[in-house]
Amino acid sequence: MDALEKGSIAGACLDVFSKEPLPADHPFWKMKNVIMTPHTASMVPDFWNKLTALLQTNFVNFSRGEKLMNEMDKKKGY
């Protein structure tokens, strides 16, 4: 929030918050350089079929002890 207020970053698109729903008095609601979405940022055409395919692949990979797809890099934080 500090970087947004100071202009260190031009803006942010936010989809998930540590406390939900985000309180009505939270500063993000009034910031012109913030776009907020209700957990829909990942929605793409054919979302559910793609998600199901990813889950099936990861289930098989996990059961075989193989690397998962789209695994988070814990050192990078994403």
DSSP file (Angstrom, degrees, kcal/mol; ACC not computed):
  #  RESIDUE AA STRUCTURE BP1 BP2  ACC     N-H-->O    O-->H-N    N-H-->O    O-->H-N    TCO  KAPPA ALPHA  PHI   PSI    X-CA   Y-CA   Z-CA
    1    1 A M     >        0   0    0      0, 0.0     4,-2.6     0, 0.0     5,-0.2   0.000 360.0 360.0 360.0 -38.0    0.0    0.0    0.0
    2    2 A D  H  >  +     0   0    0      1,-0.2     4,-2.5     2,-0.2     6,-0.3   0.918 360.0  50.1 -59.7 -44.5    2.9    2.3    0.8
    3    3 A A  H  >>S+     0   0    0      1,-0.2     5,-1.5     2,-0.2     6,-1.3   0.863 111.9  48.7 -64.0 -36.0    4.3    1.9   -2.7
    4    4 A L  H  45S+     0   0    0      2,-0.2     3,-0.2     3,-0.2    -2,-0.2   0.908 112.6  47.3 -69.2 -42.6    0.9    2.6   -4.3
    5    5 A E  H  <5S+     0   0    0     -4,-2.6    -2,-0.2     1,-0.2    -1,-0.2   0.877 116.4  43.4 -66.6 -38.4    0.4    5.7   -2.1
    6    6 A K  H  <5S-     0   0    0     -4,-2.5    -1,-0.2    -5,-0.2    -2,-0.2   0.601 110.8-118.4 -84.2 -11.5    3.9    7.1   -2.9
    7    7 A G  T  <5S+     0   0    0     -4,-0.9    -3,-0.2    -3,-0.2    -4,-0.1   0.629  72.7 134.3  82.7  13.3    3.8    6.3   -6.6
    8    8 A S  S   <S+     0   0    0     -5,-1.5     2,-0.4    -6,-0.3    -4,-0.2   0.827  80.7  30.4 -63.5 -30.0    6.7    3.9   -6.4
    9    9 A I  S    S-     0   0    0     -6,-1.3    -2,-0.2     1,-0.1    -1,-0.1  -0.969  84.2-132.9-125.2 146.9    4.5    1.6   -8.5
   10   10 A A  S    S-     0   0    0     -2,-0.4     2,-0.3     1,-0.2    -1,-0.1   0.839  71.9 -43.5 -70.2 -33.8    2.0    2.9  -10.9
   11   11 A G        -     0   0    0     -3,-0.0     2,-0.3     2,-0.0    23,-0.2  -0.987  48.4-128.7-178.4 178.7   -0.9    0.6   -9.8
   12   12 A A  E     -a   34   0A   0     21,-2.1    23,-2.7    -2,-0.3     2,-0.5  -0.996   5.7-148.3-150.6 145.8   -2.0   -2.8   -8.8
   13   13 A C  E     -a   35   0A   0     -2,-0.3     2,-0.4    21,-0.2    23,-0.2  -0.981  28.4-169.0-113.5 118.0   -4.7   -5.3   -9.7
   14   14 A L  E     +a   36   0A   0     21,-3.1    23,-2.4    -2,-0.5     3,-0.1  -0.886  24.3 164.5-118.0 138.3   -5.7   -7.3   -6.6
   15   15 A D        +     0   0    0     -2,-0.4    24,-0.8     1,-0.3     2,-0.4   0.618  66.2  40.5-123.2 -24.7   -7.8  -10.4   -6.4
   16   16 A V        -     0   0    0     22,-0.1     2,-0.3    23,-0.1    -1,-0.3  -0.987  60.7-168.7-135.4 139.7   -7.2  -11.9   -2.9
   17   17 A F        -     0   0    0     -2,-0.4     3,-0.1    -3,-0.1     5,-0.0  -0.902  33.1-121.3-128.0 155.8   -6.8  -10.3    0.5
   18   18 A S  S    S+     0   0    0     -2,-0.3     2,-0.5     1,-0.2    -1,-0.1   0.831 107.9  39.2 -65.6 -31.5   -5.6  -11.5    3.9
   19   19 A K  S    S-     0   0    0      4,-0.0    -1,-0.2    -3,-0.0     0, 0.0  -0.979  93.8-131.8-120.9 121.6   -9.0  -10.5    5.4
   20   20 A E  S    S+     0   0    0     -2,-0.5     2,-0.2     2,-0.1    -4,-0.0  -0.976  84.1  34.0-130.0 143.1  -12.1  -11.1    3.3
   21   21 A P  S    S-     0   0    0      0, 0.0    -1,-0.1     0, 0.0     3,-0.1   0.563  98.5-119.9 -68.7 155.2  -14.3   -9.5    2.5
   22   22 A L        -     0   0    0     -2,-0.2    -2,-0.1     1,-0.1     4,-0.0  -0.458  37.6-101.5 -63.7 128.8  -12.2   -6.4    2.5
   23   23 A P    >   -     0   0    0      0, 0.0     3,-2.0     0, 0.0    -1,-0.1  -0.180  24.2-121.8 -55.1 144.0  -13.6   -3.9    5.0
   24   24 A A  T 3  S+     0   0    0      1,-0.3    -2,-0.1    -3,-0.1     5,-0.0   0.740 111.6  53.4 -60.0 -24.7  -15.6   -1.1    3.5
   25   25 A D  T 3  S+     0   0    0      4,-0.0    -1,-0.3     3,-0.0     5,-0.1   0.340  78.0 126.4 -94.7   7.9  -13.3    1.5    5.1
   26   26 A H    X   -     0   0    0     -3,-2.0     3,-1.4     1,-0.1     4,-0.4  -0.430  66.8-127.0 -67.3 138.3  -10.1    0.0    3.6
   27   27 A P  G >> S+     0   0    0      0, 0.0     3,-1.5     0, 0.0     4,-0.8   0.769 101.3  74.3 -58.0 -28.2   -8.0    2.6    1.6
   28   28 A F  G >4 S+     0   0    0      1,-0.3     3,-0.9     2,-0.2     6,-0.2   0.851  86.3  64.5 -54.8 -34.6   -7.9    0.3   -1.5
   29   29 A W  G <4 S+     0   0    0     -3,-1.4    -1,-0.3     1,-0.2     7,-0.1   0.795 108.7  38.5 -60.5 -28.8  -11.5    1.2   -2.2
   30   30 A K  G <4 S+     0   0    0     -3,-1.5     2,-0.5    -4,-0.4    -1,-0.2   0.486  88.9 108.9-101.7  -4.3  -10.7    4.8   -2.8
   31   31 A M    X<  -     0   0    0     -3,-0.9     3,-1.2    -4,-0.8   -26,-0.0  -0.626  54.3-157.0 -81.6 124.9   -7.4    4.5   -4.6
   32   32 A K  T 3  S+     0   0    0     -2,-0.5    -1,-0.1     1,-0.3    -4,-0.0   0.681  92.0  57.2 -72.3 -18.2   -7.6    5.4   -8.3
   33   33 A N  T 3  S+     0   0    0    -22,-0.1   -21,-2.1   -29,-0.1     2,-0.4   0.140  93.0  84.9-100.2  20.2   -4.5    3.2   -9.1
   34   34 A V  E <   -a   12   0A   0     -3,-1.2     2,-0.5   -23,-0.2   -21,-0.2  -0.984  54.1-168.9-124.9 130.0   -6.0    0.0   -7.7
   35   35 A I  E     -a   13   0A   0    -23,-2.7   -21,-3.1    -2,-0.4     2,-0.4  -0.970  11.3-165.2-112.4 130.0   -8.3   -2.4   -9.5
   36   36 A M  E     -a   14   0A   0     -2,-0.5   -21,-0.2   -23,-0.2   -23,-0.0  -0.949   4.4-170.0-119.1 138.2   -9.9   -5.1   -7.4
   37   37 A T        -     0   0    0    -23,-2.4     2,-1.7    -2,-0.4     4,-0.1  -0.938  30.6-118.0-124.1 148.6  -11.6   -8.2   -8.7
   38   38 A P  S    S-     0   0    0      0, 0.0   -23,-0.1     0, 0.0   -22,-0.1  -0.494  78.1 -62.0 -86.4  70.6  -13.8  -10.7   -6.7
   39   39 A H  S    S+     0   0    0     -2,-1.7   -24,-0.1   -24,-0.8   -23,-0.1   0.861 113.7 109.4  57.2  38.5  -11.6  -13.8   -7.1
   40   40 A T    >   +     0   0    0      2,-0.1     3,-1.7     1,-0.1    -1,-0.1   0.321  34.5 103.6-122.4   6.2  -12.1  -13.7  -10.9
   41   41 A A  T 3  S+     0   0    0      1,-0.3    -1,-0.1    -4,-0.1   -26,-0.0   0.785  83.6  50.5 -62.7 -26.7   -8.6  -12.7  -12.1
   42   42 A S  T 3  S+     0   0    0      2,-0.0     2,-0.4   -27,-0.0    -1,-0.3   0.481  80.4 119.1 -90.5  -1.0   -7.8  -16.3  -13.2
   43   43 A M    <   +     0   0    0     -3,-1.7    -3,-0.1     3,-0.0     3,-0.0  -0.520  34.6 159.3 -71.8 121.5  -11.0  -16.7  -15.2
   44   44 A V    >   -     0   0    0     -2,-0.4     3,-1.6     1,-0.0     4,-0.1  -0.870  52.5 -66.9-131.7 164.5  -10.2  -17.4  -18.8
   45   45 A P  T 3  S+     0   0    0      0, 0.0     5,-0.1     0, 0.0    -1,-0.0  -0.295 125.0  11.5 -54.2 137.7  -12.2  -19.0  -21.6
   46   46 A D  T 3> S+     0   0    0      3,-0.1     4,-2.2     4,-0.1     3,-0.2   0.789  84.5 158.5  64.2  30.4  -12.8  -22.7  -20.9
   47   47 A F  H <>  +     0   0    0     -3,-1.6     4,-2.9     1,-0.2     5,-0.2   0.896  65.5  49.0 -51.4 -52.4  -11.5  -22.1  -17.3
   48   48 A W  H  > S+     0   0    0      1,-0.2     4,-2.4     2,-0.2    -1,-0.2   0.860 111.3  48.9 -65.3 -36.6  -13.1  -25.2  -15.7
   49   49 A N  H  > S+     0   0    0     -3,-0.2     4,-2.2     2,-0.2    -1,-0.2   0.910 113.9  46.9 -66.9 -41.0  -11.9  -27.6  -18.3
   50   50 A K  H  X S+     0   0    0     -4,-2.2     4,-2.3     2,-0.2    -2,-0.2   0.906 113.3  48.6 -66.0 -41.5   -8.3  -26.2  -18.1
   51   51 A L  H  X S+     0   0    0     -4,-2.9     4,-2.7    -5,-0.2    -2,-0.2   0.920 111.0  50.0 -64.4 -43.5   -8.4  -26.4  -14.3
   52   52 A T  H  X S+     0   0    0     -4,-2.4     4,-2.5    -5,-0.2    -2,-0.2   0.914 110.8  49.5 -61.9 -43.3   -9.7  -30.0  -14.3
   53   53 A A  H  X S+     0   0    0     -4,-2.2     4,-2.5     2,-0.2    -1,-0.2   0.908 111.4  49.5 -62.3 -41.7   -7.0  -31.0  -16.8
   54   54 A L  H  X S+     0   0    0     -4,-2.3     4,-2.8     2,-0.2    15,-0.2   0.925 111.7  48.3 -62.9 -44.9   -4.3  -29.4  -14.6
   55   55 A L  H  X S+     0   0    0     -4,-2.7     4,-2.4     2,-0.2    -2,-0.2   0.897 111.6  49.7 -63.4 -40.6   -5.7  -31.1  -11.4
   56   56 A Q  H  X S+     0   0    0     -4,-2.5     4,-2.2     2,-0.2    -1,-0.2   0.934 112.5  47.1 -63.6 -45.6   -5.8  -34.5  -13.2
   57   57 A T  H  X S+     0   0    0     -4,-2.5     4,-2.8     1,-0.2    -2,-0.2   0.932 114.1  47.2 -61.1 -46.4   -2.2  -34.1  -14.4
   58   58 A N  H  X S+     0   0    0     -4,-2.8     4,-2.9     2,-0.2     5,-0.2   0.851 109.0  54.6 -66.9 -33.9   -1.0  -33.0  -11.0
   59   59 A F  H  X S+     0   0    0     -4,-2.4     4,-2.3    -5,-0.2    -1,-0.2   0.940 112.3  43.4 -62.8 -46.3   -2.8  -35.8   -9.3
   60   60 A V  H  X S+     0   0    0     -4,-2.2     4,-1.4     2,-0.2    -2,-0.2   0.939 115.7  48.3 -63.6 -47.6   -1.1  -38.4  -11.5
   61   61 A N  H  <>S+     0   0    0     -4,-2.8     5,-3.3     1,-0.2     4,-0.5   0.915 112.3  49.1 -59.9 -43.8    2.3  -36.6  -11.1
   62   62 A F  H ><5S+     0   0    0     -4,-2.9     3,-1.3     1,-0.2    -1,-0.2   0.922 109.0  51.9 -61.8 -44.7    1.9  -36.4   -7.3
   63   63 A S  H 3<5S+     0   0    0     -4,-2.3    -1,-0.2     1,-0.3    -2,-0.2   0.769 113.1  45.9 -65.5 -24.1    1.0  -40.1   -7.1
   64   64 A R  T 3<5S-     0   0    0     -4,-1.4    -1,-0.3    -3,-0.3    -2,-0.2   0.438 115.6-114.5 -94.4  -2.0    4.1  -41.0   -9.1
   65   65 A G  T < 5S+     0   0    0     -3,-1.3    -3,-0.2    -4,-0.5     2,-0.2   0.743  70.3 140.6  74.2  23.4    6.4  -38.7   -7.1
   66   66 A E      < -     0   0    0     -5,-3.3    -1,-0.2    -6,-0.2    -2,-0.1  -0.492  61.0 -77.8 -97.1 167.4    6.9  -36.5  -10.2
   67   67 A K        -     0   0    0     -2,-0.2     2,-0.2    -3,-0.1    -1,-0.1  -0.353  47.9-127.4 -64.3 139.5    7.2  -32.7  -10.4
   68   68 A L    >   -     0   0    0     -7,-0.1     3,-0.7    -3,-0.1     2,-0.2  -0.556  20.1-112.3 -86.2 152.9    3.8  -30.8  -10.4
   69   69 A M  T 3  S+     0   0    0      1,-0.2    -1,-0.1   -15,-0.2   -11,-0.0  -0.594  97.4  12.1 -80.4 147.0    2.8  -28.3  -13.0
   70   70 A N  T 3  S+     0   0    0     -2,-0.2    -1,-0.2     1,-0.2     2,-0.2   0.809  86.5 174.6  57.6  34.5    2.5  -24.7  -11.9
   71   71 A E    <   -     0   0    0     -3,-0.7    -1,-0.2     1,-0.1     2,-0.2  -0.502  33.0-112.7 -73.9 139.4    4.3  -25.3   -8.7
   72   72 A M        -     0   0    0     -2,-0.2     2,-0.9     1,-0.1     3,-0.1  -0.464  17.1-132.0 -71.8 140.0    5.0  -22.3   -6.6
   73   73 A D     >> -     0   0    0      1,-0.2     4,-2.3    -2,-0.2     5,-1.3  -0.833  18.4-164.7 -91.2 103.0    8.7  -21.3   -6.1
   74   74 A K  T  45S+     0   0    0     -2,-0.9    -1,-0.2     1,-0.2    -2,-0.0   0.782  85.8  55.3 -64.5 -27.5    8.8  -20.8   -2.3
   75   75 A K  T  45S+     0   0    0      1,-0.2    -1,-0.2    -3,-0.1    -2,-0.0   0.876 114.8  38.9 -71.5 -37.0   12.1  -18.9   -2.5
   76   76 A K  T  45S-     0   0    0     -3,-0.4    -2,-0.2     0, 0.0    -1,-0.2   0.736 108.0-126.9 -83.6 -23.9   10.7  -16.4   -5.0
   77   77 A G  T  <5       0   0    0     -4,-2.3    -3,-0.2     0, 0.0    -2,-0.1   0.652 360.0 360.0  86.7  16.3    7.3  -16.3   -3.2
   78   78 A Y      <       0   0    0     -5,-1.3    -4,-0.2    -7,-0.1    -3,-0.0   0.316 360.0 360.0-151.8 360.0    5.2  -17.0   -6.3
